Amino acid sequence: MKAFLGSCVGVVVRRRRLFVLLNQLFFWVVLVVALLMAFLSVPPPFYGEKFEGLPYFLFGDNWVLMILGIFVFNLVFSAFLIVTLPGLAFPLFSLAFLLYRAVVWGGLLAFASTSQFVVALPTLILEAEAYVLAAMSGTVLGLSWLKPERIYGSEGLSRREALGVAFKEAFHVYVLIAAILFFAAIVETITLLSVT
């Protein structure tokens, strides 16, 4: 198990430049959007109030179902279908959807009080890292068949071989994404149940 987790982290270390770049882009967009919306007096986004209580509405006080519901939604819908999968078709799609997530977070934080910001910060950091990893996987998957020499230049892989290696890397990264999003779901559930 320790060797498997080491190989999962090794994939991220191998792609560290892309990981760092995506992290910087994500958090800069969050900051810029939050500041612009706050200083330009943009009206609060509709999704802030409507979706904040959605997990509580769906699952009530059942914290186990709430954790599982948030986790599955974030893993399957937000990370895989929205961020990673489009990158397989074209690598920049993963970046575009990652930045869309950053715009949503920036819009939510622009109108948060200081106490709400502090409460939301752990969830933001955990989810951001998971989505950055998902975008990294999508970008590598897309580049592996479009420009395999760009990703695996020294290895001389064909498009098919490069795509196969990229899928293995994505599997390893998704183990980390699942762990991060599960922990984020626990933190978000605790936050939602303590606030409501």
Contacts in CASP RR format, 6 or more apart in sequence:
PFRMAT RR
TARGET T0000
AUTHOR 0000-0000-0000
METHOD contacts of the structure
MODEL  1
MKAFLGSCVGVVVRRRRLFVLLNQLFFWVVLVVALLMAFLSVPPPFYGEK
FEGLPYFLFGDNWVLMILGIFVFNLVFSAFLIVTLPGLAFPLFSLAFLLY
RAVVWGGLLAFASTSQFVVALPTLILEAEAYVLAAMSGTVLGLSWLKPER
IYGSEGLSRREALGVAFKEAFHVYVLIAAILFFAAIVETITLLSVT
4 175 0 8 1.000
5 175 0 8 1.000
7 172 0 8 1.000
8 172 0 8 1.000
8 173 0 8 1.000
8 175 0 8 1.000
8 176 0 8 1.000
9 176 0 8 1.000
10 172 0 8 1.000
11 169 0 8 1.000
11 172 0 8 1.000
11 173 0 8 1.000
12 19 0 8 1.000
12 133 0 8 1.000
12 136 0 8 1.000
12 173 0 8 1.000
12 176 0 8 1.000
14 169 0 8 1.000
15 136 0 8 1.000
15 140 0 8 1.000
15 169 0 8 1.000
18 136 0 8 1.000
18 139 0 8 1.000
18 140 0 8 1.000
19 132 0 8 1.000
19 133 0 8 1.000
19 136 0 8 1.000
22 95 0 8 1.000
22 98 0 8 1.000
22 132 0 8 1.000
22 135 0 8 1.000
22 136 0 8 1.000
22 139 0 8 1.000
23 128 0 8 1.000
23 129 0 8 1.000
23 132 0 8 1.000
25 95 0 8 1.000
25 98 0 8 1.000
25 99 0 8 1.000
25 102 0 8 1.000
26 98 0 8 1.000
26 99 0 8 1.000
26 101 0 8 1.000
26 102 0 8 1.000
26 128 0 8 1.000
26 131 0 8 1.000
26 132 0 8 1.000
27 102 0 8 1.000
27 128 0 8 1.000
29 99 0 8 1.000
29 102 0 8 1.000
29 103 0 8 1.000
29 106 0 8 1.000
30 102 0 8 1.000
30 105 0 8 1.000
30 106 0 8 1.000
30 109 0 8 1.000
30 124 0 8 1.000
30 128 0 8 1.000
31 106 0 8 1.000
33 102 0 8 1.000
33 103 0 8 1.000
33 105 0 8 1.000
33 106 0 8 1.000
33 107 0 8 1.000
33 110 0 8 1.000
34 106 0 8 1.000
34 107 0 8 1.000
34 109 0 8 1.000
34 110 0 8 1.000
35 110 0 8 1.000
36 42 0 8 1.000
36 110 0 8 1.000
37 106 0 8 1.000
37 107 0 8 1.000
37 110 0 8 1.000
37 111 0 8 1.000
38 110 0 8 1.000
38 111 0 8 1.000
42 110 0 8 1.000
44 110 0 8 1.000
44 111 0 8 1.000
45 104 0 8 1.000
45 107 0 8 1.000
45 108 0 8 1.000
45 111 0 8 1.000
47 104 0 8 1.000
47 108 0 8 1.000
48 108 0 8 1.000
48 111 0 8 1.000
53 192 0 8 1.000
53 196 0 8 1.000
55 66 0 8 1.000
55 69 0 8 1.000
55 70 0 8 1.000
55 188 0 8 1.000
55 189 0 8 1.000
55 192 0 8 1.000
56 66 0 8 1.000
56 192 0 8 1.000
56 193 0 8 1.000
56 196 0 8 1.000
58 66 0 8 1.000
58 69 0 8 1.000
59 65 0 8 1.000
59 66 0 8 1.000
59 69 0 8 1.000
60 66 0 8 1.000
61 193 0 8 1.000
63 189 0 8 1.000
63 193 0 8 1.000
66 185 0 8 1.000
66 189 0 8 1.000
66 192 0 8 1.000
66 193 0 8 1.000
67 182 0 8 1.000
67 185 0 8 1.000
67 186 0 8 1.000
67 189 0 8 1.000
68 185 0 8 1.000
69 185 0 8 1.000
70 184 0 8 1.000
70 185 0 8 1.000
70 188 0 8 1.000
70 189 0 8 1.000
71 181 0 8 1.000
71 182 0 8 1.000
71 184 0 8 1.000
71 185 0 8 1.000
74 127 0 8 1.000
74 130 0 8 1.000
74 181 0 8 1.000
74 184 0 8 1.000
74 185 0 8 1.000
75 177 0 8 1.000
75 178 0 8 1.000
75 181 0 8 1.000
78 101 0 8 1.000
78 127 0 8 1.000
78 131 0 8 1.000
79 130 0 8 1.000
79 131 0 8 1.000
79 134 0 8 1.000
79 177 0 8 1.000
79 181 0 8 1.000
80 134 0 8 1.000
80 174 0 8 1.000
82 97 0 8 1.000
82 101 0 8 1.000
83 94 0 8 1.000
83 97 0 8 1.000
83 98 0 8 1.000
83 101 0 8 1.000
83 131 0 8 1.000
83 134 0 8 1.000
83 135 0 8 1.000
83 138 0 8 1.000
84 94 0 8 1.000
84 134 0 8 1.000
84 135 0 8 1.000
84 137 0 8 1.000
84 138 0 8 1.000
84 141 0 8 1.000
84 170 0 8 1.000
85 138 0 8 1.000
86 93 0 8 1.000
86 94 0 8 1.000
86 96 0 8 1.000
86 97 0 8 1.000
86 138 0 8 1.000
87 93 0 8 1.000
87 94 0 8 1.000
87 138 0 8 1.000
87 139 0 8 1.000
87 141 0 8 1.000
87 142 0 8 1.000
88 138 0 8 1.000
88 141 0 8 1.000
88 142 0 8 1.000
89 142 0 8 1.000
90 142 0 8 1.000
90 146 0 8 1.000
91 138 0 8 1.000
91 139 0 8 1.000
91 141 0 8 1.000
91 142 0 8 1.000
91 143 0 8 1.000
91 146 0 8 1.000
94 134 0 8 1.000
94 135 0 8 1.000
94 136 0 8 1.000
94 137 0 8 1.000
94 138 0 8 1.000
94 139 0 8 1.000
95 135 0 8 1.000
95 139 0 8 1.000
97 135 0 8 1.000
98 131 0 8 1.000
98 132 0 8 1.000
98 134 0 8 1.000
98 135 0 8 1.000
101 128 0 8 1.000
101 131 0 8 1.000
102 128 0 8 1.000
105 124 0 8 1.000
105 128 0 8 1.000
108 120 0 8 1.000
109 117 0 8 1.000
109 120 0 8 1.000
109 124 0 8 1.000
112 120 0 8 1.000
119 191 0 8 1.000
119 195 0 8 1.000
120 191 0 8 1.000
122 184 0 8 1.000
122 187 0 8 1.000
122 191 0 8 1.000
123 184 0 8 1.000
123 187 0 8 1.000
123 188 0 8 1.000
123 191 0 8 1.000
126 180 0 8 1.000
126 181 0 8 1.000
126 183 0 8 1.000
126 184 0 8 1.000
126 187 0 8 1.000
127 181 0 8 1.000
127 184 0 8 1.000
129 180 0 8 1.000
130 177 0 8 1.000
130 180 0 8 1.000
130 181 0 8 1.000
130 184 0 8 1.000
133 173 0 8 1.000
133 176 0 8 1.000
133 177 0 8 1.000
133 180 0 8 1.000
134 173 0 8 1.000
134 174 0 8 1.000
134 177 0 8 1.000
136 173 0 8 1.000
137 169 0 8 1.000
137 170 0 8 1.000
137 173 0 8 1.000
137 174 0 8 1.000
137 177 0 8 1.000
138 170 0 8 1.000
140 151 0 8 1.000
140 166 0 8 1.000
140 169 0 8 1.000
140 170 0 8 1.000
141 163 0 8 1.000
141 166 0 8 1.000
141 167 0 8 1.000
141 170 0 8 1.000
142 166 0 8 1.000
143 150 0 8 1.000
143 151 0 8 1.000
143 166 0 8 1.000
144 151 0 8 1.000
144 152 0 8 1.000
144 159 0 8 1.000
144 162 0 8 1.000
144 163 0 8 1.000
144 164 0 8 1.000
144 165 0 8 1.000
144 166 0 8 1.000
145 159 0 8 1.000
145 160 0 8 1.000
145 162 0 8 1.000
145 163 0 8 1.000
145 166 0 8 1.000
148 156 0 8 1.000
148 157 0 8 1.000
148 158 0 8 1.000
148 159 0 8 1.000
148 161 0 8 1.000
148 162 0 8 1.000
148 163 0 8 1.000
149 156 0 8 1.000
151 162 0 8 1.000
151 166 0 8 1.000
152 162 0 8 1.000
152 165 0 8 1.000
157 165 0 8 1.000
END
